[in-house]
Amino acid sequence: MPEPATTKMSSKGQVVIPEEVRRRLGLKPGVQFVVVADRDVVILKALTAPSMAEFDDLLSVAQSQARRAKMKRSDIAKATKRVRNRR
């Protein structure tokens, strides 16, 4: 098991991920994270795009659910337009 590393938070709320951790995980500048906090625990989870196979699986599930709900392409277009107009 790798040795734990320490870091501190700046006055701007920025935290540096130690170089050894970045190298081990292959983290590059610009990587985005999901941040989850519970009590005194903060978890950073690097976001990665799904592989094409994973994306195809997700798309298949979504299409199946849409068919069961009897959704049409026009329903999706209307919902997308409504959401985009909220901005």
GUTIMI-490248 format. One record per residue: residue number from 1; residue in three letters; x, y, z of N, C-alpha, C in turn. Coordinates in steps of 0.2 Angstrom, whole numbers. Atoms other than C-alpha are relative to their C-alpha. Layout:
REM GUTIMI-490248
+-----+-----+-------+-------+-------+-------+-------+-------+-------+-------+-------+
|   k |   r |   npx |   npy |   npz |  capx |  capy |  capz |   cpx |   cpy |   cpz |
+-----+-----+-------+-------+-------+-------+-------+-------+-------+-------+-------+
| NUM | ala |     X |     Y |     Z |     X |     Y |     Z |     X |     Y |     Z |
...
+-----+-----+-------+-------+-------+-------+-------+-------+-------+-------+-------+
***
This chain:
REM GUTIMI-490248
+-----+-----+-------+-------+-------+-------+-------+-------+-------+-------+-------+
|   k |   r |   npx |   npy |   npz |  capx |  capy |  capz |   cpx |   cpy |   cpz |
+-----+-----+-------+-------+-------+-------+-------+-------+-------+-------+-------+
|   1 | met |     4 |    -6 |     0 |     0 |     0 |     0 |     4 |     6 |     0 |
|   2 | pro |    -4 |    -6 |     1 |     7 |    17 |    -5 |     0 |     4 |     7 |
|   3 | glu |     0 |    -4 |    -6 |    12 |    29 |     9 |    -5 |     6 |     0 |
|   4 | pro |     4 |    -6 |     0 |     0 |    42 |    14 |     4 |     7 |    -1 |
|   5 | ala |    -3 |    -7 |     1 |     4 |    60 |     9 |    -5 |     5 |     3 |
|   6 | thr |     3 |    -5 |    -3 |    -1 |    76 |    16 |     0 |     6 |    -4 |
|   7 | thr |     0 |    -6 |     4 |    -6 |    93 |     9 |    -4 |     5 |     4 |
|   8 | lys |     5 |    -5 |    -4 |   -15 |   109 |    15 |    -4 |     4 |    -5 |
|   9 | met |     4 |    -4 |     4 |   -28 |   120 |     8 |     2 |     7 |     1 |
|  10 | ser |    -2 |    -7 |     0 |   -24 |   138 |     3 |    -6 |     4 |     2 |
|  11 | ser |     6 |    -4 |    -2 |   -34 |   153 |     8 |    -5 |     1 |    -6 |
|  12 | lys |     5 |     0 |     5 |   -43 |   152 |    -9 |    -3 |    -7 |    -1 |
|  13 | gly |     3 |     6 |     0 |   -48 |   134 |    -5 |     3 |    -5 |    -5 |
|  14 | gln |    -3 |     4 |     5 |   -36 |   126 |   -17 |     4 |    -5 |     4 |
|  15 | val |    -4 |     6 |    -3 |   -28 |   109 |   -13 |     5 |    -3 |    -5 |
|  16 | val |    -5 |     3 |     5 |   -12 |   102 |   -21 |     0 |    -7 |     1 |
|  17 | ile |    -1 |     7 |     0 |   -12 |    84 |   -25 |     7 |    -2 |    -1 |
|  18 | pro |    -7 |     1 |     0 |     5 |    78 |   -21 |     2 |    -4 |    -6 |
|  19 | glu |    -3 |     2 |     6 |    16 |    74 |   -36 |     0 |    -8 |    -1 |
|  20 | glu |     0 |     7 |     1 |    18 |    55 |   -32 |    -7 |    -3 |    -1 |
|  21 | val |     7 |     2 |     1 |    -1 |    53 |   -31 |    -2 |     2 |    -7 |
|  22 | arg |     1 |    -1 |     7 |    -3 |    62 |   -48 |     3 |    -4 |    -4 |
|  23 | arg |    -4 |     4 |     5 |    10 |    52 |   -56 |    -3 |    -7 |     0 |
|  24 | arg |     3 |     7 |    -1 |     3 |    35 |   -49 |    -7 |     0 |    -3 |
|  25 | leu |     7 |     1 |     3 |   -15 |    39 |   -55 |     0 |     3 |    -7 |
|  26 | gly |     0 |    -2 |     7 |    -9 |    47 |   -71 |    -5 |     7 |    -1 |
|  27 | leu |     4 |    -6 |     0 |   -18 |    64 |   -67 |     4 |     5 |    -4 |
|  28 | lys |    -3 |    -6 |     4 |   -14 |    78 |   -79 |    -4 |     6 |     1 |
|  29 | pro |     3 |    -6 |    -1 |   -18 |    96 |   -78 |    -6 |     1 |    -4 |
|  30 | gly |     7 |     0 |     3 |   -36 |   100 |   -82 |    -5 |    -5 |     2 |
|  31 | val |     5 |     5 |    -1 |   -43 |    84 |   -76 |    -5 |     3 |     5 |
|  32 | gln |     5 |    -3 |    -4 |   -60 |    87 |   -68 |    -2 |    -6 |     6 |
|  33 | phe |     2 |     4 |    -6 |   -66 |    79 |   -51 |    -7 |     1 |     2 |
|  34 | val |     6 |    -1 |    -3 |   -82 |    75 |   -43 |     2 |     0 |     8 |
|  35 | val |    -2 |     0 |    -7 |   -81 |    80 |   -24 |    -6 |    -2 |     4 |
|  36 | val |     5 |     3 |    -5 |   -90 |    71 |   -11 |     2 |     1 |     7 |
|  37 | ala |    -2 |    -2 |    -7 |   -90 |    77 |     7 |    -5 |    -3 |     5 |
|  38 | asp |     4 |     3 |    -5 |   -96 |    68 |    23 |     3 |     1 |     6 |
|  39 | arg |    -3 |    -2 |    -6 |   -92 |    75 |    40 |     7 |     2 |    -1 |
|  40 | asp |    -7 |    -3 |     1 |   -73 |    76 |    40 |     4 |    -4 |    -6 |
|  41 | val |    -3 |     4 |     6 |   -70 |    65 |    24 |    -2 |     4 |    -6 |
|  42 | val |     0 |    -3 |     7 |   -67 |    73 |     7 |     2 |    -5 |    -5 |
|  43 | ile |    -2 |     5 |     5 |   -67 |    61 |    -8 |     0 |     4 |    -7 |
|  44 | leu |    -1 |    -3 |     7 |   -60 |    67 |   -25 |    -1 |    -6 |    -5 |
|  45 | lys |     0 |     5 |     5 |   -65 |    56 |   -40 |     1 |     3 |    -6 |
|  46 | ala |    -2 |    -2 |     6 |   -57 |    59 |   -56 |    -6 |    -2 |    -5 |
|  47 | leu |     5 |     2 |     5 |   -70 |    60 |   -70 |     3 |    -2 |    -7 |
|  48 | thr |    -3 |     3 |     7 |   -66 |    50 |   -86 |    -6 |    -1 |    -4 |
|  49 | ala |     5 |     2 |     4 |   -76 |    48 |  -101 |    -1 |    -7 |    -1 |
|  50 | pro |     1 |     8 |     1 |   -84 |    31 |  -104 |     3 |    -2 |    -6 |
|  51 | ser |    -3 |     3 |     7 |   -76 |    20 |  -117 |    -6 |    -1 |    -5 |
|  52 | met |     5 |     0 |     5 |   -86 |    18 |  -133 |    -5 |    -6 |     2 |
|  53 | ala |     4 |     5 |    -2 |   -92 |     1 |  -127 |    -5 |     1 |     6 |
|  54 | glu |     4 |    -2 |    -6 |   -98 |     8 |  -110 |    -6 |     5 |    -3 |
|  55 | phe |     5 |    -5 |     3 |  -107 |    22 |  -120 |    -5 |    -4 |    -4 |
|  56 | asp |     5 |     4 |     3 |  -115 |    10 |  -131 |    -5 |    -4 |     4 |
|  57 | asp |     4 |     3 |    -5 |  -121 |     0 |  -116 |    -5 |     5 |     3 |
|  58 | leu |     4 |    -5 |    -3 |  -128 |    16 |  -108 |    -6 |     2 |    -5 |
|  59 | leu |     4 |    -2 |     5 |  -136 |    21 |  -124 |    -6 |    -5 |    -1 |
|  60 | ser |     5 |     5 |     1 |  -145 |     4 |  -126 |    -5 |     0 |     5 |
|  61 | val |     5 |     0 |    -6 |  -152 |     5 |  -109 |    -5 |     6 |     0 |
|  62 | ala |     4 |    -6 |     1 |  -158 |    23 |  -112 |    -5 |    -1 |    -5 |
|  63 | gln |     5 |     1 |     5 |  -166 |    18 |  -128 |    -6 |    -5 |     2 |
|  64 | ser |     5 |     5 |    -3 |  -175 |     3 |  -120 |    -5 |     3 |     4 |
|  65 | gln |     5 |    -3 |    -5 |  -182 |    13 |  -106 |    -4 |     5 |    -4 |
|  66 | ala |     4 |    -4 |     4 |  -188 |    26 |  -119 |    -5 |    -3 |    -3 |
|  67 | arg |     5 |     4 |     4 |  -197 |    13 |  -129 |    -5 |    -2 |     5 |
|  68 | arg |     5 |     2 |    -5 |  -205 |     6 |  -113 |    -5 |     6 |     2 |
|  69 | ala |     4 |    -6 |    -2 |  -211 |    24 |  -109 |    -4 |     3 |    -6 |
|  70 | lys |     3 |    -2 |     7 |  -217 |    26 |  -127 |     2 |     7 |    -1 |
|  71 | met |    -3 |    -6 |     2 |  -206 |    41 |  -129 |     1 |     1 |    -7 |
|  72 | lys |    -2 |    -1 |     7 |  -204 |    49 |  -146 |     5 |     5 |    -1 |
|  73 | arg |    -5 |    -5 |     1 |  -190 |    59 |  -153 |    -2 |     7 |     1 |
|  74 | ser |     3 |    -7 |    -1 |  -201 |    74 |  -153 |    -1 |     2 |     8 |
|  75 | asp |     0 |    -1 |    -7 |  -203 |    72 |  -134 |     6 |     2 |     3 |
|  76 | ile |    -7 |    -2 |    -3 |  -185 |    72 |  -131 |     2 |     7 |    -3 |
|  77 | ala |    -2 |    -6 |     2 |  -182 |    87 |  -142 |    -4 |     6 |     4 |
|  78 | lys |     4 |    -5 |    -5 |  -196 |    97 |  -132 |     3 |     0 |     6 |
|  79 | ala |    -3 |     0 |    -6 |  -188 |    92 |  -116 |     7 |     3 |     0 |
|  80 | thr |    -6 |    -3 |     1 |  -171 |    97 |  -122 |    -1 |     7 |     0 |
|  81 | lys |     2 |    -7 |     1 |  -178 |   114 |  -128 |    -2 |     3 |     7 |
|  82 | arg |     2 |    -3 |    -6 |  -186 |   117 |  -111 |     6 |     1 |     5 |
|  83 | val |    -6 |     0 |    -5 |  -170 |   113 |  -101 |     4 |     6 |    -2 |
|  84 | arg |    -4 |    -5 |     3 |  -160 |   124 |  -113 |    -2 |     7 |     1 |
|  85 | asn |     3 |    -7 |    -1 |  -172 |   139 |  -111 |     0 |     2 |     7 |
|  86 | arg |     0 |    -1 |    -7 |  -170 |   138 |   -92 |     6 |     5 |     2 |
|  87 | arg |    -7 |    -3 |    -1 |  -152 |   145 |   -93 |    -1 |     8 |    -1 |
+-----+-----+-------+-------+-------+-------+-------+-------+-------+-------+-------+
***
